Amino acid sequence: MGQSNRVLVAHASRLRSTAEMARDIGGVLNEGGASVDVQELTQITELDGYDLVVIGSAIRYDHWLP
C-alpha cells in the first residue's frame, strides 16, 4: 500500500477478540505504508476519504453481530 492510501478497519466485537484482530490487521496495513484508522462499527458516521474499508464481526450461533 502506498503512503496516500487511507484505510478504515471497522469491527463489531462482543468479547473484544475481534477488536484485537482488527488492531492487528490495522498494524500490518500501517507497516505496509497505509494510513489506518481502527474503529468500532457503532462509532462510524461516514466513509468519505477512505480508499479501502475492511469490516469484521464476531459470529455467534452462525450470525453476525447486529
C-alpha positions as CSV (number, residue, x, y, z in Angstrom):
1,M,0.0,0.0,0.0
2,G,1.2,3.5,-0.8
3,Q,1.5,6.4,1.6
4,S,-1.6,8.1,0.2
5,N,-3.9,5.1,1.0
6,R,-6.3,5.7,3.8
7,V,-7.8,2.6,5.3
8,L,-10.6,2.1,7.8
9,V,-10.7,-1.2,9.7
10,A,-14.1,-1.4,11.3
11,H,-15.2,-4.1,13.8
12,A,-18.1,-5.3,15.8
13,S,-16.9,-7.3,18.9
14,R,-18.7,-8.6,21.9
15,L,-15.9,-10.1,23.9
16,R,-13.1,-7.9,22.4
17,S,-11.3,-10.7,20.4
18,T,-12.5,-9.3,17.1
19,A,-11.4,-5.8,18.2
20,E,-7.9,-7.2,18.9
21,M,-7.8,-8.8,15.5
22,A,-8.8,-5.5,13.9
23,R,-6.0,-3.7,15.6
24,D,-3.5,-6.4,14.4
25,I,-4.8,-6.1,10.8
26,G,-4.5,-2.3,11.1
27,G,-1.0,-2.6,12.3
28,V,0.0,-4.8,9.4
29,L,-1.6,-2.4,6.9
30,N,0.2,0.5,8.7
31,E,3.5,-1.2,8.4
32,G,2.8,-1.6,4.7
33,G,2.6,2.2,4.4
34,A,-1.2,2.8,4.7
35,S,-2.7,5.4,7.0
36,V,-5.0,3.3,9.1
37,D,-7.9,4.1,11.4
38,V,-9.4,1.2,13.5
39,Q,-12.9,1.9,14.9
40,E,-16.0,0.2,16.3
41,L,-18.7,0.0,13.7
42,T,-21.1,1.8,16.1
43,Q,-18.8,4.8,16.1
44,I,-18.5,5.3,12.4
45,T,-20.6,8.1,10.9
46,E,-19.1,8.4,7.4
47,L,-16.7,6.7,5.0
48,D,-15.6,9.8,3.0
49,G,-11.8,10.0,2.5
50,Y,-11.1,6.2,2.8
51,D,-9.6,4.3,-0.1
52,L,-10.4,1.0,1.5
53,V,-12.8,-0.2,4.2
54,V,-12.3,-3.6,5.9
55,I,-15.2,-4.8,8.1
56,G,-15.1,-7.6,10.6
57,S,-17.6,-9.0,13.1
58,A,-17.7,-11.7,15.7
59,I,-20.1,-14.6,14.8
60,R,-22.2,-16.2,17.4
61,Y,-24.6,-19.0,16.7
62,D,-23.9,-18.7,12.9
63,H,-25.0,-15.0,12.9
64,W,-23.0,-11.7,12.6
65,L,-23.4,-9.3,15.5
66,P,-26.2,-6.7,14.8
